[in-house]
């Protein structure tokens, strides 16, 4: 849980000099002198939530009109002790509007890299985000399943959000995952002390509903989503059930992003989907952008499918973590229970890269097969 919503908590008020991203950001709050805490300006200035119905995933949209760039220095810690952002009251300014969100076609569920000691590798993270931006990605999801938010402490999660917004908020839409396998925990974390249920999340700002029953164990009923659609803050649905479901949503006036890389081309071209929330775009953002913004291209789709199949033969993000390590973009570090793909599959990935062309992938290092001893696990 992120912090204590009670301003009179025995934990006391956070130290403005400690609440900072250890990589680049200054303090996340300038002052906390009133008895009623407010959201720090870094997050408050462009704050709006995305959420889920029961069993889905929640998050937040952030958009900023500036980027603070500082020379990189090694992180002092993965998180800062006692980092928490109570949200009993807040003021929303410059909110990303629903129409801006609906227009997004290519969103990457970004991978979170690690240092050998298990802390976040923010230098590699920044490089990967910049590769996404250069490849034409319009939004990134921070701390989703692909980004292993479920393996982060809330302190780590909030720090990574602040870092991403601070560094990249003017160049790409930053979407924070605040979901949880526990509905009560997800709602509490999203609302930071507010006691209302899911409708309260919708009231906070633009919302995307995630329907990923393979992960949540619950297929959100159509009637639930359509009822939520009456709220003007519902931007759309990430749908992983298939083309027929995408078509049903679109016929009812909803914006839909495919959550399946292997279906996103046909979903957009044949079933009127808006775009994709993609894992493969971590590796080949340019190709995924071409599929979303170019004309119908079954040939390109067929070329990319072997990569997508390889990525999802084991639970995500095992494939993308292994692939980015072999491309030299991130260090070969895994947080347990995730472990790298087997040696024969690592060899297979090298062949896939060679067939698609190394130039189609992120990074500029030569692709190589990593040995078992090359990997760190924490």
Secondary structure as UniProt FT lines:
FT   TURN            7..8
FT   TURN            10..11
FT   TURN            16..18
FT   HELIX           41..44
FT   TURN            45..46
FT   STRAND          47..50
FT   TURN            54..55
FT   STRAND          59..62
FT   TURN            81..82
FT   HELIX           98..102
FT   STRAND          106..109
FT   TURN            116..117
FT   HELIX           122..134
FT   TURN            135..136
FT   STRAND          139..142
FT   TURN            145..148
FT   HELIX           149..151
FT   HELIX           154..168
FT   TURN            169..171
FT   STRAND          173..177
FT   HELIX           183..191
FT   TURN            192..193
FT   HELIX           198..204
FT   STRAND          207..211
FT   HELIX           213..216
FT   HELIX           222..228
FT   TURN            229..230
FT   TURN            232..233
FT   STRAND          234..239
FT   HELIX           243..251
FT   TURN            252..253
FT   STRAND          256..258
FT   TURN            261..263
FT   HELIX           264..270
FT   STRAND          275..278
FT   HELIX           280..282
FT   HELIX           285..293
FT   HELIX           298..311
FT   TURN            316..317
FT   HELIX           318..326
FT   TURN            327..328
FT   STRAND          333..334
FT   TURN            336..337
FT   HELIX           343..356
FT   HELIX           358..360
FT   HELIX           372..374
FT   STRAND          376..377
//
